[in-house]
Amino acid sequence: LRRLGGSPSLAAFQALQGQVFALHRGGAGRSEVELVAVRSASRQQPRAEQFTLVMRSRQPLAGGSYRVEHPSLGRVPMHLQASGSDAQGALLRAEFSLLV
């Protein structure tokens, strides 16, 4: 996979909702997460695109910096925060505020 030059847009992630991404963190190996939600910020700032990704893992994962991979996006460094759980697994979120 290629390393993405910059951050993907809100539209790019919306198109991938429901798909599986690979997570890599140091020597911890590979985990998989599903992109379960892409939420646009309720108030957008001028010249900024703000959104939140919500991902689900079947296994508990600690928050922190990960390398996130998807065939359509390539590799994207991302900071994920633990965000509780639901009946299907642990939830993680990533906040984006991109200059446009």
N, C-alpha and C positions, 0 to 999 in steps of 0.2 A: 504494500500500500504506500501511496505517496503521502508526504507530510503536507497538510493544507497550509497555504500561505495566507494566514489571517483566520478569522473566525467565520464559520458558516452563518448564514442569515436565518432569520425567523422562518422564512418561506422554505428554506432547505430542510430545516428540522421538521416543519409541519408535514412535508412530503414523506418523511420517514417515520412518522408516528406509528406505533405498533410493531416496528421492526426491532431486531436484536443487534446490539452493539457489543464489541469485545472491550474489556477493561484490562489494563496492565498497570501494575504499580510495583516498581522496583523489582525485587526478587520474589514477590508474592505470587507470581504466576498469572494465569489468565482467568478472568471471570466473565460471565455474560450477564447483560442487563437488557431489559426491554424498555423502549421509550414509550411510556404510557400516556404522557400529556405534554403539550407545548402550550404554554399560557403567555399571551401577550400582556404586558403591563397595562393596568387600567388607565394610567395617565402616561402618555408618551411625551417625552421631552423633544424640543426642536433639535434636529440633526442627530438624534439618537434612536436606536432601535433597542427596546428593552423587553426581555422575555425570560421565562423560567422553563427549564426542562425538568420533568419528573420521570425518573427511571426506577424500574423494579428489578430486584435481584432475588432469586430463590434462596440465596444464602445470606447471612448477615455480612455486611461490608462496612468498614469504618469510613468515615468521611476523610477527605484528603485529596491530594493531587494525583490524577490518573492520566494515562494516555488512553484515549477513547478511539476506537477504530470501527469504521464501517466501510464496505466496498465503495459506496457512492461518495463518501466524504473524505476518505483517506484517514490519516492520523490527526487527532486534535487533542492538544493538552487541555485538561479541564479540571477545575476544582469542584468536587462533589461534597455535599453536606448531607449527613444522615437526616432523614425527615420522617421518622416513624415507620409504621408498617401497615399492611392491610392483610386480608385473608390469604393473599397469594405470595407475600414475601416482604422483604425490606425495601423501603422507599428511599431514594436519594434525589437531591435536586441540585441543579446548577443554575446560577443567575447570570444573565448576560446583559450588558449595557454597551452597545457597539456604536461608535461614531459612524454616521452615514453621510 
